Structures are given as structure tokens and as C-alpha cells.
């Protein structure tokens, strides 16, 4: 593609590089518009004798065609884009889900140059139906076919660059444990936050199951939930989980947990517990989940609902970006420590 300043009389068929106006303010040409013979008289009358234009070479792709080819290469099932405009193709989700991103492949595409830009949401982002997840932008007015072919060659053996993981789990069981006659009040304190997450993450909450805050009682409640086919279980206790030997960790062990992760590098939400029993995720809910503010639960719950088995490494990776906005209602907010 050639980008240069040329006489107006030589500009027919070229692409206008800028918006061009009549001295009285009326626009003659829009940026990106192909210049036709009918524009020439108006340009001359407005005093434009030489203008900046882009001229595509025979092997160049128009910006919109190039954006469409790259978007087609990048997208996968459950993602779509409409007709590109101004060299941009916006990729959107066709249903709620969790976004998977091959960050290395994204970097490879952006490193090729030639005015190619690919921007995505962060990996593991929860997205709603029709939400924008990525945008491909051809910065110049055209792109060499060789650049597109180079990307296709580099990424031929790469897994999809963008992948949407649809939601698989649509119901969550809730166990409320207490040694007092306050099961209902405990549930009421947590319920607004749980219902809020149920709405935004598209699942339903089963009626809470009440039991004593003792390992054996909670373990029995867990087994009952699993026996009923509940695909994910929350445990809301009368007190936070303070130690790996505390009541709830003991309970999930007694219930047959094959994997237990306790203590998350996320704040708020350090005291979260995640266990798997026969492949079913069981989550010890921290007190901060009473709030609608983002906390550790929001970093793992969408991924669990999408069917991902979150391992120890995935939890450790939450530390990068795990410092979330403070929840002032916590008994001991962070900033009180420094006073």
C-alpha cells in the first residue's frame, strides 16, 4: 500500500486519508472513502489541490476484508462477528460463558506488525451473551495478503486463539452450618450476595440445607447433596475457616474429598476453600461473599460453572491480580492495619 500526498486530479480510485471539508464546514470526503470523479470539482472549489491518500497495491487486501479474514482465523465456536467497518471486526459471545485466551498467540499476531492490532478481554473473563470479547483492527487502510498468510502459517498448529467455555452447571446447593438456633439468620446474611451471583452467573440456588457446625454433620450434608445429584455445593458456616484442620476442611475430608485447596492468594477472599468430591466442586464460602463486591468467589465460580477443574497451580496464579477492591464492611479492613 502506498500512502502519500498527490494532486487531486490523480486521486480517483484512491482512499482519502483524512476528512476533507469545504471552508464553510461542509464535509466533502470522509476518511477512508474512495475518491470518485464527482469529488474532484468540490475539492478544487474548496482549495484542496494536493491531498493525502492511500493506494492499494494488487496484492493488498482492503482493511475490512483483512479484518474479516483475521477475525475468522481467531474465533471459534460460540463466538461471532458481523461485517467489519473502518478496518475493525468485533468478536462477541453468542451465550454466557468464560473466555479462554491463548495469550502467546495474541502476542504473535501483534508482533507481526503491518498495522495489525488484536485486543482481547483478560483470560478467564466471565462474559454475557453478545458481550464484546475481542476486537481486530487493521490500522492502515489496507494489508498485504502476505501478512495474513504469515499469521495463518504461524498459527496453523495452535489451538483456538479465543475460546468460549459455555456454562455447564446451572444449580448450586447450599449447606448452612451452625451450633445455635440461628441458621436462618446466617443464611439471610449471605443470601443477598449469593442471589446476586446467581443472577449474573446464570445459576439457581437450591433451598439451603441446615446442619450443626461439626465435621460429621457437615460431611453427612455434603454426601446427601451429592447423592441428590447437586453439581456444585457451597458451605456457609457460622464462622470463617481459620485453619486446614478447622471444621469445614475436616468435613470435606470425611465426605471423601480427593483434592482440597485452602487459602487463596486473593484479597478479599483469603479464607476460601475449594475441594472436589467425586468430581463435584465443594466451596467453603468466605464471609466477604456476603457483599456484592468482587472477591475470590468471583474469580473461581464462573470457571467452575463452565466445568473447569481448578487445580493448585490455577489457584496460585490468582495472586497476580488478586488484590481486589476493599470491602469496607469486613470486620478488619486492610487499611486499618497501617494505623
Order of alpha helices (4+ residues) and beta strands (2+ residues): beta-beta-beta-beta-alpha-beta-beta-alpha-beta-beta-beta-alpha-beta-beta-beta-beta-alpha-beta-beta-alpha-beta-beta-alpha-beta-alpha-beta-beta-beta-alpha-alpha
